[in-house]
Amino acid sequence: MEKSAELSKDKNAAIIDKIYAALYKESIPRENIKTEYFNIYEEFDWTEEGQKSKGFKTVHTLNVKTTDFNSIGDIIDASVGAGATSIQN
């Protein structure tokens, strides 16, 4: 969690840049990497006194297209090594 939406966005941008670089090294062309979802939101703790901000979180989902199914493990490893925290499908 970050103290502001801007800090959260900036931290996410640095991670996404590293992921793009890692995917390029795995021969994934730019046109095969698309943002599928992007959201910045504030999380709260709820108490009897009301809500208290826990900070801001950014979720950025990329869709990566490949036809080289033999390299999927390498693509996943490179993405996670660059900072990806969730791999789906």
N, C-alpha and C positions, 0 to 999 in steps of 0.2 A: 504494500500500500504506500501511496505517496501523499504528501500533504496537500497537493493541489492537482487539478486536472492537467495543467500544463506540465508539471513535473512527471506525471504518469505518462502523458503522451510522449514526452521527450525520451524517457527511459524505454518505452516501447519502440520508438523510432530507432534507437541505437540497436536494440535486439533484432528488429526486422532487417536493418542494414546488414547485420552479421549473417542472418539466415539467407538473405539474397546472395551474399558473397559465397556462402557455403554451397548453395544450390548451383551457382554459376560454375564453381569448381567441379561439380558433379555433371557438368554439361547440360544443365537445364536452361534453355533459352528464356529470356525475359518474357516473351509472349506466352510462355507456358506457366507463368506465375501470376495469379490474380488475387486481389483482395476479395474475399467472399463475405466477410463480416468485420465491422469495426465499431467499437463502442467504448466510451469512457463513462464511468458511473461512480457515484459516491456510495460507499457502504456505511451502514450505521449500526451502532449498538443501541438497543432499546432498553430503557430502564423505567422505573416508576416515575422518575423525574422527566422523562421524555427521551428524545433521541440524541445520541452523541456520535459525531463523525468518527469513523475509523480510518478514513482516507479515501483516496481515489484509486480506481483500478481500470486498466485498459485491456480490452480483449480484442485481438487482431487475428483473424483467421485467414490463412492463405490457402488457395486451391492450387496444387502443383500437378501438372499434367506430364505424364511420361508414357512412352510405349516400350521402354527398355525395362521389362519386368525383372530382369536379372540384377538390376542396380537399385531396386527398391530398398533393400537393407542399407546400402551405402547412403542413399538419399535420406533415409530416416536418421541414421547415425550422424550424418553431417548436420541435419536440421537441429537435432537435439543438442549436439555439441556446440551449436551456435546460439542456443538459448530457447528453442521451441520447448514448450511444456506439455503439449498435447498433440497426439497424432491420431487421426481418425480415417477410417475407410482406406 
